[in-house]
Amino acid sequence: MVRFSTLVILAGIVLLFVPIPPVATILGIVTIAIGVVMRLLG
């Protein structure tokens, strides 16, 4: 089964390509960072 942290990282990558630059870019970076932290702690 795919780990939840992997799904969070993928969601962050998708947010980077959403055409609302300031909001989506910040949310994408934060989401990827949360996914990486989850991966390291889990």
C-alpha positions, 0 to 999 in steps of 0.5 A: 500500500502507498504510504500516506506521506507519499500521497502528501508529497504528490499532492504538493507537487500537483499544487505547484502546477495549479494556475493560481501562482502565489497561493498554490506555490506556497501551499505546494511547498508547505505540503511537500515539506510536511510530506518529507517530515512525515517520511522522516519521522515515520 
